């Protein structure tokens, strides 16, 4: 018996808690959505696995250095990419290299739809304030409405690092659930006739136009909102590498190896913060609820703005593309296409929806910069 007790004492079984067990169930749910439902698996799998590690009695994973020459755990160092604000801008480099701004350039009025979706951010900011969150925390929660995971992490790591885990999980989860969350709102706010609207084919956009656009957006956004420099600068650097035609190797690296490696580290670093003690709180439930509200208002705002523009526009806009103003690229644009095909299988909205979709990426980054400039101390 002494031998068996000695073996038992060597294990970490005594360190297990009921909160860890609850978090294991949450991890299983995330794995289910990622693997079997294929909802943003590249994001949810690393987050869920990181959360699993956070809720096991590990050694050498998350411990901080002890003493002057102590060595910290593996993720004590990897997660510095979040604390030092490296991972989100690098993700934006890859996003820029993957993004074609041609649809937005060809139909610049769709920029308004991307801007309209930001109403969800500000409305949720006010709602979070009303629920007792601080201004910094409310801004970090509100940005969930932009449906942009890296931006949510970037902003919350600056303003509300204590809420990083639930904000990141909410942002990425709702990004993954775009095909489930958006369609009911889109159908409720549009008529059958509106969903059948056909838009004129987009004109071809030259390489020079795309390069000028990348440079112009960089200059204008950074001059107006300097706090957004890291996100906007890396986004447009990636796009410039894509469009200039002479840096194909660099563009491919940004689109593949760089963004993939950083996504692994970013996702697991977020998951590592999801310990039961910090995640299973009333505040987390409030954040998840506010995230749904933010996402719903952002979707509705884009659709309603398109309907409003149709009152004064000679060329009608299919309101379904307004929902793509949230920056869940390209999933939100695909949802617009799918909903349009439900009533008219020969109506192609995907490229039109990409305009507000990529505009939403820029808009959310600018809003994040505004919050940082106005709130960061």
N, C-alpha and C positions, 0 to 999 in steps of 0.2 A: 504493500500500500504506500509506503514511503517513496518507493521508486515511481509509482504512478503519480503520486502527488508532486514529485519533483518534475516529472515530464509536464504535468498540467501547469506548474508554476513557470515553466519556460515559455509557454504559449502566451498569446495576447487575449485569450478568451475572457479573462477577468475584466479586460478593458472595454468590452463591448457594451453598448447602451441601447436603450429602446429607440433613441433618436437616430442612431446609426441604422437600425433596422427599417425605420420609416423612410430614411433617405435611400436605402437599397430599393425599396418599392418604387420611389420616384425615379431612380436610375433605370429600373426595368421599364417603366412607362416611356421614358425618353428613348431607350433603345428600341422599344416597340415602334414608336413613331418614326424613328430614323431608319430602321432596318426593314420592317415589314410594310410600313406605309410610305417609306421613301420620302419623308418630309425633311428636306435639308440635311441629308445624312452626313455630308462633309463637315457640318457644324455641330449637329447634335451628338454624333458618336463621340468625338473628342470631349465635348462638354460632359456627357454622361459618364464616360470612363474616368475623367478627372474627378467628378463628384463621387464616384465609387471609391477612388483612392482616398479622397478626403474623409470618407466615413468608414475607414478601416484603421486599426491601430498600427499604422506604418512606422517604419524607421528609415531615416535618410531620404525622406520625400519632401516634407514641408517644414521640418524643424529649422529654426533660426540658429545662426552661429552662436556659440557660447564662448565667452572670453575673447581676448584680443586676436588670437590665432585660431579660433574655432572654425570649423567647416560646417556650413549650413546644408540642408537637404537639397536634393536635385531641383525641386520646383521653387525653392526659395530663390534660386538664381534665375531659372527660366522665367518665372513670373515677373522678374524685373522688367521684362519687355513691355508689360502693362504699366507697371508703376513709373517707368521712365518714359512712357508714352511713345514706344517704338512700334509695337505690333499694329495698332490701328492704321497709322499712316502708311506702313508698308503694305498692309492689305489694300489700301486705297491705290497704291502704285499698281498692283495687279488688276484691280477693278478698272482703272483707267486704261490699262493695256487691253482689257477685254471688251471695252465699251466703244460702240460706234455712235458718235454724236450726230451723224448724218441726218437721222429723222428729226432731231430737234432743230438743226440748222435749216433744213428744208421747210419746216413749219414752225417758225419761232414762237407763234402764239401759244403753242403747247407748253411753253415755259410758264405761263400763267397757271396752268393746271398743276404743275409741279409745286408752284408757290402756294396754291390754294390748299394743297394737302398739309401744309405746315400749320393750318388752323388747328389741326388735331393736337399738335405739340403745345401750342399756347393755351388751348382750352383745358388740356390735362394739367398743365402747369398751375393754372388757377384752381382746378379741382383738388390737386395735391396740397396746395396751400390751405384750402378750406378744411382738409382732413388733418391738418396739424403738422405737416412736413415743413421743414425749413425751405427757404427760397432756393438754396443750393440743391437740396434733395428733390424739390419739386421740378426744377429744371431738368435734372437727370432722369426723373421719371417721365416727364413730358416728352422727352426726345424719343421715347419708345414709339410714339406715333409716327415717326419718320420711317419706321421699319428698316432701320439701318444698324445692324449689330456693331460694326466697328466704331461708328460715331457714338452710339450709346455707351460703349466701353470707354472711349476716349473722353467723353464728357463726364461720366460718373467717376472715372479715376481721378479727375481733377477736382470735381466739386463734392462728390459724395462717395468716397471709396468704401465706406461702410455698407453701402447698398449695391456694390458692384455685382455681386452674385445674382440676387433676384432681378435686377434690371437687365443684366445680360441674358439670363435665362428667359425672361419675358420677351425681350426683343427678338432673340433668335427663335423662340418657340412660335411667336406670332408670325414671324417671317415664314416659318415652315408651314403654318396653318392658313396661309393666304388663300389657297383654293377652297377652304371651308368657310373662312370668315367673311370674305368679300362678296361672293355671289348673292347672298340674301339681301345685303344692303344695296347692291347694284340693281337688283330686280325691283326692290321696294321703291326706289327713287326714279325709275325710268318706265316709260310706257313701251308697249310692243312696237309702236311706230318709231319711237326714238332709238330703240335698239336695232332697228333695221336701217338706220341712216348709213349711206355709203359715202365715204370720203374720197376726194380726188387723189389719184396716185401721186406719190411724192416725187419731186424732181430729183435728178442726180445731183450729188454734192461733190464738188471737186476736192482734190487733195489740198489745194491752197486754202480753200474755205475752212477746211477742218483744222489746218495748222493755225490759221489766223484766229479761229474760234478758241482753240486751246490757249493760245497766248493771251488773247483778250480777256477771257474769263479769269485767267491767273492774275493778271494785272488789276482788273476791276475789283474782283472779290477780295484780294489781299489789301488793296488800298482802302476799301470800304470797311472790311472786317479783318484786321490784321491777326486776330486771335484764331482765325480759321486757316492760317497760312499752311500749317503742317498737312492738313487734310486736303485742301484745295491744291496746294503745290504738288503733292505726290500724285493726286488723281490726274492732274493735267500733264505731269511728267510722263506717267504711264501712257496716257493717250497720245502725247507727242511722239513717244517712241514707236507707238503703233502706226501712226499716220505719216511719219516723215519718210518712210520707205528705205532708209539706209541703216536702220538699227534692228533688223529682223531678229537677230540672235538675242539682243537685249529684250526685245518685246516678247519673244517666246519664253525667255527666262522669267520675266515678270508675270506672264500669264500662267505659267506652269510651276516650275520648281520653287520660285520664291514665294508665291502666294500659297502654294500647297504646304510648304514647310512651316510657314508662319501660321497658317490656319490650324495646324496640329498643335503648335505651342500655345496659340491664343486660346483655342477651345479648351484644352486641358488645364491651362492656367486659370480660366474662368471657373471650370468645374472644381478645381482644387479649393476654391473659396467657399464651396457649398457644403460646409460642415453642418451637421444637424443643429448645433448650438446657435449658429448664426442664420441659418436658412428657415428653420421652423419657428417663425415668429408671426405675430399679427401684422407687422409691417410688410412682410413678404406677401401675405394674402392681399393687403391693400394695393401693393405695387402690381400684382398680377391682375387685379380687377381694374386698376387705372390703366394698365397697358391695353386691355381690351377696349376700354373707352377711347383711349388715344387713337388706336388703330381704326376703330369704327368711325370716329369723327373725321379722321384724315381721309378715309375712303369716301365718306359722304360728301366732304367738302370739295373733293376733286370732281365728283359727279355733278354736284349742284353748280359748281363754277362753269362746267361745260354747258349746262342747260342755260345759265345766265348769258354766256357768250353767244349762244344761238339766237338770243333775242336781238342782238345788235350786229350779227355777222351775216354777210351775204352767203358765205360758204358754211354750211352746217357742220357741226362737230358731233360725232357719235358720243353721247355722254358716257358710254361704257369706258372710253379710254381715259376719262378723268380719274377713275379709280386707280390707274397706274401711276398717279402722282406720288404715291408712297414709293420709297426707293428700294423695294424688294426686287432687284434686277436679276433676271428678266421675268421672274415668276408672275409678278403683278400684270405685266404686259400680256403674258400668255393667258391669264385669267380673262382679260378683256377680250382676247381673241375667241376663247372658248364660249364665253357668254354671248358674243355676237353670233357665233356659228349656231347656237341653239335655235335662233329665230330665222337665220339666213345662212345656210351652210356655205354659200359662195361669197360671203362678205369677209374680206381679209383686213383685220384691224391691227394685226401684230405690229407692223412697222409704224403705224400711226401711234400706237400705244407706247412705243419705245421713246417717243419724244418726251411726254410727261414723265415717263419712268426715269430716264437719265437726268431730267431736270430736277426730279425729286432728290437725287443723290447730291447734286450741287446745293439745292435748297436746304437740305438737312444739315450739311456741313456748315453752311453760312449761319443757320440758326444756332448751331452748337457754338460757333465762334462768337456770336452775339451774347449768348449766355455767359460764356467764359469772360468776355470783356466786361460785362456789366456786373457779374457776381463774384468772380475770382478775386480774392483779397489781396 
